[in-house]
């Protein structure tokens, strides 16, 4: 187990690449902090990892907000004692052409990246 007893905080871990990384890291022994905006998606990943014998916990927050990021880190450290691996995977997109996006939509996507 390459990541035994390491703690990985993965933003946007409720689906797609983030979910795949969370499950892979857990299979290698890492304790996973699923950082997500959507409770249902995030809890689903936590449940999958825990049912397969891994350790995972959900922390809710919006990475475009500084106060949420500070709380995510504090909650992660509180749950597992520290953070060894940080994966900044969170993303926001509506798959629209950039030239069709409003300034507000563009700013929102950029704030999460």
KOLLO-556712 format. One record per residue: residue number from 1; residue in three letters; x, y, z of N, C-alpha, C, CB in turn. Coordinates in steps of 0.05 Angstrom, whole numbers, plus 5000, padded with zeros to 4 digits. Each point is the difference from the previous one (the first is absolute). Glycine has a CB too. Layout:
<pt seq="NUM" type="ALA" n_east="X" n_north="Y" n_up="Z" ca_east="X" ca_north="Y" ca_up="Z" c_east="X" c_north="Y" c_up="Z" cb_east="X" cb_north="Y" cb_up="Z"/>
...
//
This chain:
<pt seq="1" type="UNK" n_east="5017" n_north="4976" n_up="5000" ca_east="4983" ca_north="5024" ca_up="5000" c_east="5018" c_north="5025" c_up="5000" cb_east="4963" cb_north="4975" cb_up="5024"/>
<pt seq="2" type="UNK" n_east="5037" n_north="5038" n_up="4954" ca_east="5018" ca_north="5022" ca_up="4996" c_east="4993" c_north="5025" c_up="5017" cb_east="5007" cb_north="4983" cb_up="4954"/>
<pt seq="3" type="UNK" n_east="4968" n_north="5020" n_up="5053" ca_east="4991" ca_north="5024" ca_up="5015" c_east="4990" c_north="4994" c_up="5028" cb_east="4989" cb_north="5020" cb_up="4956"/>
<pt seq="4" type="UNK" n_east="5020" n_north="4958" n_up="5055" ca_east="4991" ca_north="4991" ca_up="5026" c_east="5003" c_north="5023" c_up="5021" cb_east="5012" cb_north="4952" cb_up="4988"/>
<pt seq="5" type="UNK" n_east="4966" n_north="5053" n_up="5026" ca_east="4999" ca_north="5020" ca_up="5021" c_east="5004" c_north="5029" c_up="4991" cb_east="5016" cb_north="4965" cb_up="5030"/>
<pt seq="6" type="UNK" n_east="4985" n_north="5040" n_up="4944" ca_east="5001" ca_north="5028" ca_up="4991" c_east="4971" c_north="5011" c_up="4999" cb_east="5043" cb_north="4991" cb_up="4972"/>
<pt seq="7" type="UNK" n_east="4955" n_north="5035" n_up="5030" ca_east="4973" ca_north="5012" ca_up="4998" c_east="5000" c_north="5017" c_up="4975" cb_east="4994" cb_north="5001" cb_up="5051"/>
<pt seq="8" type="UNK" n_east="4986" n_north="4993" n_up="4932" ca_east="4997" ca_north="5015" ca_up="4975" c_east="4974" c_north="5016" c_up="5000" cb_east="5026" cb_north="4965" cb_up="4976"/>
<pt seq="9" type="UNK" n_east="4976" n_north="5061" n_up="5021" ca_east="4976" ca_north="5017" ca_up="4996" c_east="4997" c_north="5005" c_up="4970" cb_east="5006" cb_north="5022" cb_up="5046"/>
<pt seq="10" type="UNK" n_east="4971" n_north="4970" n_up="4944" ca_east="4995" ca_north="5002" ca_up="4971" c_east="4976" c_north="5017" c_up="4996" cb_east="5021" cb_north="4955" cb_up="4990"/>
<pt seq="11" type="UNK" n_east="4982" n_north="5069" n_up="4998" ca_east="4978" ca_north="5017" ca_up="4994" c_east="4985" c_north="4990" c_up="4975" cb_east="5024" cb_north="5040" cb_up="5021"/>
<pt seq="12" type="UNK" n_east="4950" n_north="4963" n_up="4979" ca_east="4984" ca_north="4991" ca_up="4978" c_east="5001" c_north="4970" c_up="4997" cb_east="5009" cb_north="5042" cb_up="4977"/>
<pt seq="13" type="UNK" n_east="4991" n_north="4944" n_up="5046" ca_east="5003" ca_north="4971" ca_up="5000" c_east="4974" c_north="4985" c_up="4998" cb_east="5041" cb_north="5006" cb_up="5027"/>
<pt seq="14" type="UNK" n_east="4937" n_north="5008" n_up="4968" ca_east="4974" ca_north="4987" ca_up="4999" c_east="4993" c_north="4987" c_up="4973" cb_east="4987" cb_north="5033" cb_up="5033"/>
<pt seq="15" type="UNK" n_east="5029" n_north="4972" n_up="4947" ca_east="4994" ca_north="4987" ca_up="4974" c_east="5025" c_north="5002" c_up="4982" cb_east="4951" cb_north="5012" cb_up="5004"/>
<pt seq="16" type="UNK" n_east="5047" n_north="4975" n_up="4974" ca_east="5020" ca_north="5000" ca_up="4978" c_east="5028" c_north="4995" c_up="5010" cb_east="4971" cb_north="5032" cb_up="4976"/>
<pt seq="17" type="UNK" n_east="5048" n_north="4984" n_up="5016" ca_east="5029" ca_north="4996" ca_up="5006" c_east="5004" c_north="5000" c_up="5030" cb_east="5013" cb_north="5020" cb_up="4956"/>
<pt seq="18" type="UNK" n_east="4975" n_north="4999" n_up="5058" ca_east="5003" ca_north="5001" ca_up="5029" c_east="4992" c_north="4975" c_up="5014" cb_east="4993" cb_north="5049" cb_up="4997"/>
<pt seq="19" type="UNK" n_east="4984" n_north="4940" n_up="4995" ca_east="4990" ca_north="4975" ca_up="5012" c_east="5020" c_north="4977" c_up="4994" cb_east="4952" cb_north="5016" cb_up="4995"/>
<pt seq="20" type="UNK" n_east="5057" n_north="4983" n_up="4980" ca_east="5019" ca_north="4978" ca_up="4993" c_east="5026" c_north="5002" c_up="5016" cb_east="4980" cb_north="5000" cb_up="4953"/>
<pt seq="21" type="UNK" n_east="5030" n_north="5025" n_up="5051" ca_east="5024" ca_north="5003" ca_up="5016" c_east="4995" c_north="4992" c_up="5029" cb_east="5015" cb_north="5037" cb_up="4969"/>
<pt seq="22" type="UNK" n_east="4962" n_north="4971" n_up="5042" ca_east="4994" ca_north="4994" ca_up="5027" c_east="5000" c_north="4969" c_up="5004" cb_east="4973" cb_north="5043" cb_up="5005"/>
<pt seq="23" type="UNK" n_east="5014" n_north="4943" n_up="4977" ca_east="4998" ca_north="4971" ca_up="5002" c_east="5028" c_north="4987" c_up="4996" cb_east="4952" cb_north="5002" cb_up="4984"/>
<pt seq="24" type="UNK" n_east="5063" n_north="5008" n_up="4997" ca_east="5027" ca_north="4989" ca_up="4996" c_east="5018" c_north="5005" c_up="5024" cb_east="4994" cb_north="5008" cb_up="4950"/>
<pt seq="25" type="UNK" n_east="5007" n_north="5016" n_up="5060" ca_east="5017" ca_north="5006" ca_up="5023" c_east="4992" c_north="4984" c_up="5024" cb_east="5006" cb_north="5047" cb_up="4983"/>
<pt seq="26" type="UNK" n_east="4967" n_north="4949" n_up="5021" ca_east="4991" ca_north="4984" ca_up="5022" c_east="5009" c_north="4971" c_up="4997" cb_east="4960" cb_north="5030" cb_up="5005"/>
<pt seq="27" type="UNK" n_east="5039" n_north="4960" n_up="4970" ca_east="5009" ca_north="4972" ca_up="4995" c_east="5030" c_north="4997" c_up="5006" cb_east="4964" cb_north="4995" cb_up="4965"/>
<pt seq="28" type="UNK" n_east="5050" n_north="5027" n_up="5035" ca_east="5029" ca_north="4999" ca_up="5006" c_east="5005" c_north="5007" c_up="5029" cb_east="5010" cb_north="5013" cb_up="4953"/>
<pt seq="29" type="UNK" n_east="4969" n_north="4989" n_up="5064" ca_east="5003" ca_north="5003" ca_up="5028" c_east="4996" c_north="5028" c_up="5012" cb_east="5030" cb_north="4963" cb_up="4996"/>
<pt seq="30" type="UNK" n_east="4965" n_north="5056" n_up="4987" ca_east="4997" ca_north="5028" ca_up="5009" c_east="4973" c_north="5003" c_up="5014" cb_east="5029" cb_north="5017" cb_up="4963"/>
<pt seq="31" type="UNK" n_east="4970" n_north="5001" n_up="5057" ca_east="4976" ca_north="5009" ca_up="5012" c_east="4991" c_north="5023" c_up="4982" cb_east="5012" cb_north="4986" cb_up="5048"/>
<pt seq="32" type="UNK" n_east="4962" n_north="5014" n_up="4944" ca_east="4991" ca_north="5019" ca_up="4980" c_east="4981" c_north="5021" c_up="5013" cb_east="5005" cb_north="4965" cb_up="4965"/>
<pt seq="33" type="UNK" n_east="5001" n_north="5060" n_up="5029" ca_east="4981" ca_north="5022" ca_up="5007" c_east="4987" c_north="5008" c_up="4973" cb_east="5028" cb_north="5016" cb_up="5041"/>
<pt seq="34" type="UNK" n_east="4947" n_north="4978" n_up="4957" ca_east="4985" ca_north="5007" ca_up="4976" c_east="4989" c_north="5028" c_up="5004" cb_east="4987" cb_north="4952" cb_up="4990"/>
<pt seq="35" type="UNK" n_east="5025" n_north="5068" n_up="4996" ca_east="4991" ca_north="5027" ca_up="5002" c_east="4982" c_north="5006" c_up="4976" cb_east="5043" cb_north="5014" cb_up="5024"/>
<pt seq="36" type="UNK" n_east="4932" n_north="4993" n_up="4983" ca_east="4979" ca_north="5002" ca_up="4979" c_east="4980" c_north="5022" c_up="5008" cb_east="5005" cb_north="4951" cb_up="4989"/>
<pt seq="37" type="UNK" n_east="4982" n_north="5060" n_up="4991" ca_east="4979" ca_north="5020" ca_up="5004" c_east="4973" c_north="4985" c_up="5003" cb_east="5025" cb_north="5034" cb_up="4973"/>
<pt seq="38" type="UNK" n_east="4973" n_north="4943" n_up="5015" ca_east="4975" ca_north="4985" ca_up="4999" c_east="5000" c_north="4976" c_up="5019" cb_east="4994" cb_north="5014" cb_up="4952"/>
<pt seq="39" type="UNK" n_east="4991" n_north="4988" n_up="5069" ca_east="5001" ca_north="4980" ca_up="5021" c_east="4994" c_north="4972" c_up="4990" cb_east="4986" cb_north="5036" cb_up="5032"/>
<pt seq="40" type="UNK" n_east="4993" n_north="4961" n_up="4952" ca_east="4993" ca_north="4974" ca_up="4990" c_east="5022" c_north="4986" c_up="4985" cb_east="4953" cb_north="5016" cb_up="4998"/>
<pt seq="41" type="UNK" n_east="5059" n_north="4999" n_up="4983" ca_east="5022" ca_north="4988" ca_up="4984" c_east="5023" c_north="4993" c_up="5018" cb_east="4986" cb_north="5027" cb_up="4960"/>
<pt seq="42" type="UNK" n_east="5022" n_north="4991" n_up="5057" ca_east="5023" ca_north="4996" ca_up="5017" c_east="4995" c_north="4977" c_up="5019" cb_east="5011" cb_north="5047" cb_up="4997"/>
<pt seq="43" type="UNK" n_east="4966" n_north="4951" n_up="5015" ca_east="4994" ca_north="4979" ca_up="5019" c_east="5000" c_north="4973" c_up="4986" cb_east="4974" cb_north="5032" cb_up="5028"/>
<pt seq="44" type="UNK" n_east="5017" n_north="4968" n_up="4947" ca_east="5000" ca_north="4975" ca_up="4985" c_east="5028" c_north="4989" c_up="4996" cb_east="4960" cb_north="5015" cb_up="4976"/>
<pt seq="45" type="UNK" n_east="5059" n_north="5002" n_up="5019" ca_east="5028" ca_north="4991" ca_up="4997" c_east="5011" c_north="4991" c_up="5027" cb_east="5007" cb_north="5032" cb_up="4962"/>
<pt seq="46" type="UNK" n_east="4988" n_north="4983" n_up="5059" ca_east="5008" ca_north="4992" ca_up="5027" c_east="4989" c_north="4972" c_up="5007" cb_east="5002" cb_north="5049" cb_up="5014"/>
<pt seq="47" type="UNK" n_east="4973" n_north="4947" n_up="4980" ca_east="4988" ca_north="4974" ca_up="5007" c_east="5013" c_north="4977" c_up="4984" cb_east="4957" cb_north="5024" cb_up="5009"/>
<pt seq="48" type="UNK" n_east="5048" n_north="4981" n_up="4965" ca_east="5014" ca_north="4980" ca_up="4984" c_east="5027" c_north="4992" c_up="5011" cb_east="4976" cb_north="5018" cb_up="4960"/>
<pt seq="49" type="UNK" n_east="5039" n_north="5002" n_up="5047" ca_east="5027" ca_north="4995" ca_up="5011" c_east="4999" c_north="4986" c_up="5027" cb_east="5017" cb_north="5041" cb_up="4976"/>
<pt seq="50" type="UNK" n_east="4966" n_north="4968" n_up="5042" ca_east="4997" ca_north="4988" ca_up="5026" c_east="4990" c_north="4971" c_up="4998" cb_east="4992" cb_north="5045" cb_up="5020"/>
<pt seq="51" type="UNK" n_east="4989" n_north="4950" n_up="4962" ca_east="4990" ca_north="4973" ca_up="4996" c_east="5021" c_north="4980" c_up="4989" cb_east="4955" cb_north="5020" cb_up="4993"/>
<pt seq="52" type="UNK" n_east="5064" n_north="4991" n_up="4993" ca_east="5021" ca_north="4983" ca_up="4988" c_east="5024" c_north="4997" c_up="5019" cb_east="4986" cb_north="5015" cb_up="4954"/>
<pt seq="53" type="UNK" n_east="5011" n_north="4994" n_up="5071" ca_east="5021" ca_north="4997" ca_up="5019" c_east="5019" c_north="5023" c_up="5004" cb_east="4997" cb_north="4953" cb_up="4989"/>
<pt seq="54" type="UNK" n_east="4999" n_north="5069" n_up="4996" ca_east="5016" ca_north="5024" ca_up="5002" c_east="4989" c_north="5018" c_up="5021" cb_east="5013" cb_north="4996" cb_up="4953"/>
<pt seq="55" type="UNK" n_east="5000" n_north="5027" n_up="5050" ca_east="4992" ca_north="5021" ca_up="5019" c_east="4996" c_north="5025" c_up="4984" cb_east="5025" cb_north="4979" cb_up="5039"/>
<pt seq="56" type="UNK" n_east="4951" n_north="5033" n_up="4964" ca_east="4994" ca_north="5025" ca_up="4986" c_east="4980" c_north="5016" c_up="5016" cb_east="5008" cb_north="4978" cb_up="4956"/>
<pt seq="57" type="UNK" n_east="4994" n_north="5048" n_up="5041" ca_east="4982" ca_north="5019" ca_up="5013" c_east="4993" c_north="5022" c_up="4981" cb_east="5020" cb_north="4989" cb_up="5045"/>
<pt seq="58" type="UNK" n_east="4956" n_north="5022" n_up="4958" ca_east="4990" ca_north="5022" ca_up="4983" c_east="5004" c_north="5026" c_up="5014" cb_east="4967" cb_north="4969" cb_up="4979"/>
<pt seq="59" type="UNK" n_east="5043" n_north="5051" n_up="5006" ca_east="4999" ca_north="5028" ca_up="5009" c_east="4987" c_north="5016" c_up="4978" cb_east="5042" cb_north="4994" cb_up="5029"/>
<pt seq="60" type="UNK" n_east="4939" n_north="5022" n_up="4978" ca_east="4985" ca_north="5016" ca_up="4981" c_east="5011" c_north="5028" c_up="4998" cb_east="4959" cb_north="4972" cb_up="5009"/>
<pt seq="61" type="UNK" n_east="5042" n_north="5039" n_up="4967" ca_east="5009" ca_north="5027" ca_up="4997" c_east="5003" c_north="5008" c_up="4971" cb_east="5023" cb_north="4997" cb_up="5044"/>
<pt seq="62" type="UNK" n_east="4980" n_north="5029" n_up="4952" ca_east="5004" ca_north="5012" ca_up="4973" c_east="5028" c_north="5011" c_up="4999" cb_east="4950" cb_north="5011" cb_up="4996"/>
<pt seq="63" type="UNK" n_east="5067" n_north="4977" n_up="4987" ca_east="5028" ca_north="5008" ca_up="4999" c_east="5005" c_north="5027" c_up="4988" cb_east="5011" cb_north="4953" cb_up="4996"/>
<pt seq="64" type="UNK" n_east="4968" n_north="5060" n_up="4994" ca_east="5003" ca_north="5028" ca_up="4991" c_east="4997" c_north="5020" c_up="5023" cb_east="4983" cb_north="4986" cb_up="4955"/>
<pt seq="65" type="UNK" n_east="5011" n_north="5004" n_up="5069" ca_east="4996" ca_north="5017" ca_up="5023" c_east="5022" c_north="4994" c_up="5021" cb_east="4950" cb_north="5002" cb_up="4991"/>
<pt seq="66" type="UNK" n_east="5066" n_north="5018" n_up="5015" ca_east="5022" ca_north="4997" ca_up="5019" c_east="4992" c_north="4988" c_up="5027" cb_east="5022" cb_north="5039" cb_up="4977"/>
<pt seq="67" type="UNK" n_east="4956" n_north="4971" n_up="5034" ca_east="4991" ca_north="4989" ca_up="5026" c_east="4994" c_north="4971" c_up="4998" cb_east="4981" cb_north="5045" cb_up="5011"/>
<pt seq="68" type="UNK" n_east="5007" n_north="4946" n_up="4967" ca_east="4994" ca_north="4971" ca_up="4996" c_east="5025" c_north="4984" c_up="4998" cb_east="4958" cb_north="5012" cb_up="4977"/>
<pt seq="69" type="UNK" n_east="5062" n_north="4998" n_up="5009" ca_east="5025" ca_north="4986" ca_up="4997" c_east="5014" c_north="4997" c_up="5028" cb_east="5005" cb_north="5018" cb_up="4953"/>
<pt seq="70" type="UNK" n_east="4995" n_north="5003" n_up="5062" ca_east="5012" ca_north="4999" ca_up="5027" c_east="4986" c_north="4979" c_up="5017" cb_east="5013" cb_north="5048" cb_up="4997"/>
<pt seq="71" type="UNK" n_east="4960" n_north="4951" n_up="5001" ca_east="4985" ca_north="4980" ca_up="5015" c_east="5004" c_north="4972" c_up="4990" cb_east="4966" cb_north="5035" cb_up="5009"/>
<pt seq="72" type="UNK" n_east="5036" n_north="4962" n_up="4965" ca_east="5006" ca_north="4973" ca_up="4988" c_east="5026" c_north="4989" c_up="5012" cb_east="4976" cb_north="5013" cb_up="4957"/>
<pt seq="73" type="UNK" n_east="5044" n_north="5004" n_up="5044" ca_east="5026" ca_north="4991" ca_up="5010" c_east="4998" c_north="4994" c_up="5030" cb_east="5024" cb_north="5028" cb_up="4966"/>
<pt seq="74" type="UNK" n_east="4963" n_north="4989" n_up="5049" ca_east="4997" ca_north="4996" ca_up="5029" c_east="4985" c_north="4974" c_up="5005" cb_east="5000" cb_north="5050" cb_up="5008"/>
<pt seq="75" type="UNK" n_east="4978" n_north="4945" n_up="4977" ca_east="4984" ca_north="4976" ca_up="5004" c_east="5016" c_north="4975" c_up="4992" cb_east="4959" cb_north="5026" cb_up="4991"/>
<pt seq="76" type="UNK" n_east="5057" n_north="4976" n_up="4988" ca_east="5016" ca_north="4977" ca_up="4991" c_east="5021" c_north="4993" c_up="5022" cb_east="4993" cb_north="5013" cb_up="4952"/>
<pt seq="77" type="UNK" n_east="5020" n_north="5007" n_up="5058" ca_east="5020" ca_north="4995" ca_up="5021" c_east="4986" c_north="4989" c_up="5025" cb_east="5029" cb_north="5038" cb_up="4982"/>
<pt seq="78" type="UNK" n_east="4948" n_north="4972" n_up="5024" ca_east="4985" ca_north="4991" ca_up="5024" c_east="4992" c_north="4970" c_up="4997" cb_east="4984" cb_north="5046" cb_up="5007"/>
<pt seq="79" type="UNK" n_east="5009" n_north="4946" n_up="4969" ca_east="4992" ca_north="4972" ca_up="4995" c_east="5023" c_north="4981" c_up="5000" cb_east="4961" cb_north="5018" cb_up="4975"/>
<pt seq="80" type="UNK" n_east="5061" n_north="4989" n_up="5012" ca_east="5022" ca_north="4981" ca_up="4996" c_east="5027" c_north="5009" c_up="5010" cb_east="4975" cb_north="4985" cb_up="4961"/>
<pt seq="81" type="UNK" n_east="5027" n_north="5038" n_up="5052" ca_east="5024" ca_north="5009" ca_up="5012" c_east="5020" c_north="5015" c_up="4983" cb_east="4994" cb_north="4961" cb_up="5028"/>
<pt seq="82" type="UNK" n_east="5000" n_north="5042" n_up="4946" ca_east="5018" ca_north="5015" ca_up="4983" c_east="4992" c_north="4995" c_up="4971" cb_east="5037" cb_north="4996" cb_up="5033"/>
<pt seq="83" type="UNK" n_east="4979" n_north="5016" n_up="4949" ca_east="4996" ca_north="4996" ca_up="4971" c_east="5028" c_north="4995" c_up="4988" cb_east="4958" cb_north="5030" cb_up="4999"/>
<pt seq="84" type="UNK" n_east="5045" n_north="4948" n_up="4988" ca_east="5025" ca_north="4993" ca_up="4987" c_east="4999" c_north="5005" c_up="4970" cb_east="5008" cb_north="4966" cb_up="5035"/>
<pt seq="85" type="UNK" n_east="4968" n_north="5032" n_up="4953" ca_east="4997" ca_north="5002" ca_up="4971" c_east="4976" c_north="5018" c_up="4995" cb_east="5019" cb_north="4954" cb_up="4992"/>
<pt seq="86" type="UNK" n_east="4985" n_north="5066" n_up="4991" ca_east="4978" ca_north="5018" ca_up="4992" c_east="4997" c_north="4999" c_up="4970" cb_east="5009" cb_north="5030" cb_up="5040"/>
<pt seq="87" type="UNK" n_east="4967" n_north="4963" n_up="4952" ca_east="4994" ca_north="4999" ca_up="4971" c_east="4978" c_north="5022" c_up="4995" cb_east="5012" cb_north="4950" cb_up="4996"/>
<pt seq="88" type="UNK" n_east="4997" n_north="5071" n_up="4990" ca_east="4981" ca_north="5021" ca_up="4993" c_east="4987" c_north="4993" c_up="4973" cb_east="5029" cb_north="5035" cb_up="5025"/>
<pt seq="89" type="UNK" n_east="4950" n_north="4949" n_up="4978" ca_east="4986" ca_north="4990" ca_up="4976" c_east="4974" c_north="5014" c_up="4994" cb_east="5021" cb_north="4957" cb_up="5010"/>
<pt seq="90" type="UNK" n_east="4968" n_north="5058" n_up="5009" ca_east="4974" ca_north="5013" ca_up="4996" c_east="5000" c_north="5016" c_up="4975" cb_east="4992" cb_north="5001" cb_up="5050"/>
<pt seq="91" type="UNK" n_east="4985" n_north="4997" n_up="4936" ca_east="4997" ca_north="5016" ca_up="4975" c_east="4971" c_north="5006" c_up="4997" cb_east="5040" cb_north="4978" cb_up="4979"/>
<pt seq="92" type="UNK" n_east="4955" n_north="5042" n_up="5005" ca_east="4973" ca_north="5009" ca_up="4995" c_east="4998" c_north="5008" c_up="4971" cb_east="4993" cb_north="5015" cb_up="5048"/>
<pt seq="93" type="UNK" n_east="4989" n_north="4972" n_up="4938" ca_east="4997" ca_north="5007" ca_up="4971" c_east="4973" c_north="4993" c_up="4991" cb_east="5049" cb_north="4992" cb_up="4992"/>
<pt seq="94" type="UNK" n_east="4941" n_north="5022" n_up="4989" ca_east="4975" ca_north="4993" ca_up="4988" c_east="5004" c_north="4991" c_up="4971" cb_east="4976" cb_north="5033" cb_up="5030"/>
<pt seq="95" type="UNK" n_east="5049" n_north="4964" n_up="4962" ca_east="5009" ca_north="4991" ca_up="4974" c_east="4991" c_north="5019" c_up="4978" cb_east="4997" cb_north="4954" cb_up="5016"/>
<pt seq="96" type="UNK" n_east="4998" n_north="5071" n_up="4991" ca_east="4993" ca_north="5020" ca_up="4980" c_east="5025" c_north="5011" c_up="4987" cb_east="4959" cb_north="5012" cb_up="5026"/>
<pt seq="97" type="UNK" n_east="5039" n_north="4998" n_up="4950" ca_east="5021" ca_north="5013" ca_up="4987" c_east="5008" c_north="5025" c_up="5016" cb_east="4984" cb_north="4983" cb_up="4954"/>
<pt seq="98" type="UNK" n_east="5041" n_north="5021" n_up="5050" ca_east="5009" ca_north="5023" ca_up="5017" c_east="4989" c_north="5026" c_up="4989" cb_east="5042" cb_north="4975" cb_up="5012"/>
<pt seq="99" type="UNK" n_east="4955" n_north="5027" n_up="4962" ca_east="4990" ca_north="5025" ca_up="4988" c_east="4971" c_north="5004" c_up="5005" cb_east="5036" cb_north="4997" cb_up="4965"/>
<pt seq="100" type="UNK" n_east="4950" n_north="4982" n_up="5043" ca_east="4971" ca_north="5002" ca_up="5006" c_east="4995" c_north="5004" c_up="5030" cb_east="4991" cb_north="4971" cb_up="4961"/>
<pt seq="101" type="UNK" n_east="5030" n_north="5029" n_up="5055" ca_east="4998" ca_north="5003" ca_up="5029" c_east="4998" c_north="5030" c_up="5008" cb_east="5025" cb_north="4957" cb_up="5007"/>
<pt seq="102" type="UNK" n_east="4959" n_north="5048" n_up="5013" ca_east="4999" ca_north="5027" ca_up="5011" c_east="5025" c_north="5004" c_up="5017" cb_east="4949" cb_north="5001" cb_up="4999"/>
<pt seq="103" type="UNK" n_east="5057" n_north="5024" n_up="5007" ca_east="5022" ca_north="5005" ca_up="5018" c_east="4997" c_north="4987" c_up="5027" cb_east="5007" cb_north="5044" cb_up="4976"/>
<pt seq="104" type="UNK" n_east="4968" n_north="4956" n_up="5034" ca_east="4994" ca_north="4988" ca_up="5026" c_east="5005" c_north="4970" c_up="4999" cb_east="4966" cb_north="5036" cb_up="5009"/>
<pt seq="105" type="UNK" n_east="5026" n_north="4950" n_up="4969" ca_east="5004" ca_north="4972" ca_up="4998" c_east="5030" c_north="4994" c_up="4998" cb_east="4956" cb_north="4995" cb_up="4977"/>
<pt seq="106" type="UNK" n_east="5059" n_north="5021" n_up="5008" ca_east="5028" ca_north="4996" ca_up="4997" c_east="5014" c_north="5003" c_up="5027" cb_east="4998" cb_north="5017" cb_up="4952"/>
<pt seq="107" type="UNK" n_east="4995" n_north="5004" n_up="5063" ca_east="5012" ca_north="5005" ca_up="5026" c_east="4995" c_north="4977" c_up="5019" cb_east="4994" cb_north="5049" cb_up="4993"/>
<pt seq="108" type="UNK" n_east="4981" n_north="4940" n_up="5006" ca_east="4993" ca_north="4978" ca_up="5018" c_east="5017" c_north="4975" c_up="4994" cb_east="4953" cb_north="5018" cb_up="5003"/>
<pt seq="109" type="UNK" n_east="5050" n_north="4976" n_up="4971" ca_east="5017" ca_north="4977" ca_up="4993" c_east="5029" c_north="5005" c_up="5008" cb_east="4969" cb_north="4990" cb_up="4961"/>
<pt seq="110" type="UNK" n_east="5041" n_north="5033" n_up="5034" ca_east="5028" ca_north="5007" ca_up="5007" c_east="5005" c_north="4999" c_up="5030" cb_east="5002" cb_north="5028" cb_up="4959"/>
<pt seq="111" type="UNK" n_east="4979" n_north="4979" n_up="5057" ca_east="5003" ca_north="5001" ca_up="5029" c_east="5004" c_north="4972" c_up="5011" cb_east="4972" cb_north="5040" cb_up="5002"/>
<pt seq="112" type="UNK" n_east="5018" n_north="4940" n_up="4985" ca_east="5002" ca_north="4972" ca_up="5010" c_east="5026" c_north="4987" c_up="4989" cb_east="4950" cb_north="4996" cb_up="5002"/>
<pt seq="113" type="UNK" n_east="5060" n_north="5013" n_up="4976" ca_east="5023" ca_north="4987" ca_up="4988" c_east="5026" c_north="5006" c_up="5015" cb_east="4978" cb_north="5004" cb_up="4956"/>
//
